[in-house]
Amino acid sequence: MSSLKRILVTGATGKQGGAVIKALLALPPSPPFELVALTRNVNSPSAQALGRKPNVTLLQGDFADVPAIFRQAGAPFYGVFSVQTPMNHHKEEAEGKALAEEAAKNGVEHFIYTSADRGGPKRSDEDATPIPHFISKFNIEERLKTVAAETNGRMRWTIIRPVAFMENLTPDFFGKVMGTAWRFNGRKMQIVSVESIGILAAEAFKNPDQYTGKSISLATDALSFSEANAIFKKKFGHDMPNTYDFIGKIVLFLTWKQLGIMFKWIREEGFGANPEEYRRRFPSMLNFAEWLEQSSKFRK
Ligand SMILES: NC(=O)c1ccc[n+]([C@@H]2O[C@H](COP(=O)([O-])OP(=O)(O)OC[C@H]3O[C@@H](n4cnc5c(N)ncnc54)[C@H](OP(=O)(O)O)[C@@H]3O)[C@@H](O)[C@H]2O)c1
């Protein structure tokens, strides 16, 4: 059996989990961890691509049965990276809590949960916000702290609280809605690329002492729509994706419980990370201009 520390990466075929795997594999010297990528379908093209990477093995599993994930793992996990999808916040909460509980029962030593910023470190600790898929994250965080405390310090935890993803800005209709919501925002919005989340999670797994018991609000830029649009236009010669006001309003109305209420909160309350803090520490974390150039799907 491998002597490397095993890390279960959930959401491995998705944005954040994928970024965590990329960043962990990039750690010098040769990867110190064995990565176990959780997916509901080991035969999907994205899972297969992951499975071809060195030090990555695939594990088929579903949050619908979290104990089975640990039973099928074959050997204990040193670490877990936890991410859930937000479409049904009740399900999200149940899955996120179950993963933390099962990790605590199964000897995990470092559990990293990626949540969402709710107005900076202090407010995020205290205020669940009125947004259903932020409330679920608040409750998962609380449960994680409780079950970790019950292990008498054996399971350490780190919470990453990212702000809005730069990856929301896509060259399709969804990107147009995101651009329009950003325009409605009327003031600076904090943003981060998922690669930065991967970099931070990998650093935390590598240096647990520095990150144990920490909840980190993560942004790498803060721009108004017009500032972002000026950067975008300079690079690509046309405006950032956005659409007519009435279309934006209809979509935000129809998706009120997911997007509408969240953009209202972003407009009225707003994220509270410090966009300079982690970029200073990790220069490879991209700001918006760098992300457009190096990582986005936009091309000249
Ligand atoms: N977008 C933003 O601006 C933003 C900002 C802050 C926080 N967030 C939060 O980020 C989270 C989403 O992260 P993401 O964007 O990285 O997700 P994503 O790209 O949509 O990926 C979701 C992943 O979850 C896996 N998955 C889905 N259902 C599953 C289940 N039942 N059991 C096991 N795995 C399952 C999928 O893997 P398979 O299909 O391979 O199984 C997929 O890899 C949400 O909670 C959201 O609220 C988003």
The ligand as a Gaussian input file, in Angstrom:
#p B3LYP/6-31G(d) Opt

LIG

0 1
 N      -20.283000      30.160000      -8.289000
 C      -19.895000      30.980000      -7.327000
 O      -19.690000      32.182000      -7.548000
 C      -19.688000      30.435000      -5.935000
 C      -19.104000      31.253000      -4.961000
 C      -18.916000      30.744000      -3.665000
 C      -19.316000      29.440000      -3.374000
 N      -19.896000      28.675000      -4.353000
 C      -20.323000      27.309000      -4.010000
 O      -19.531000      26.363000      -4.718000
 C      -20.238000      25.117000      -4.703000
 C      -20.120000      24.446000      -6.054000
 O      -18.774000      24.209000      -6.330000
 P      -18.240000      24.010000      -7.807000
 O      -18.644000      25.205000      -8.607000
 O      -16.818000      23.620000      -7.720000
 O      -19.149000      22.781000      -8.280000
 P      -19.304000      22.174000      -9.745000
 O      -18.223000      22.663000     -10.647000
 O      -20.730000      22.332000     -10.143000
 O      -19.018000      20.629000      -9.469000
 C      -19.881000      19.888000      -8.682000
 C      -19.224000      18.543000      -8.400000
 O      -19.995000      17.847000      -7.431000
 C      -20.065000      16.485000      -7.788000
 N      -21.364000      16.025000      -7.302000
 C      -22.590000      16.524000      -7.617000
 N      -23.554000      15.858000      -6.964000
 C      -22.915000      14.904000      -6.215000
 C      -23.365000      13.887000      -5.336000
 N      -24.666000      13.687000      -5.108000
 N      -22.423000      13.079000      -4.756000
 C      -21.113000      13.249000      -5.001000
 N      -20.620000      14.202000      -5.822000
 C      -21.513000      15.007000      -6.426000
 C      -19.909000      16.411000      -9.296000
 O      -19.152000      15.280000      -9.636000
 P      -19.648000      14.063000     -10.581000
 O      -20.647000      14.621000     -11.554000
 O      -18.388000      13.585000     -11.244000
 O      -20.231000      13.087000      -9.628000
 C      -19.079000      17.667000      -9.596000
 O      -17.718000      17.325000      -9.683000
 C      -21.665000      25.444000      -4.316000
 O      -21.911000      25.030000      -2.995000
 C      -21.724000      26.959000      -4.440000
 O      -22.702000      27.549000      -3.598000
 C      -20.066000      29.131000      -5.613000

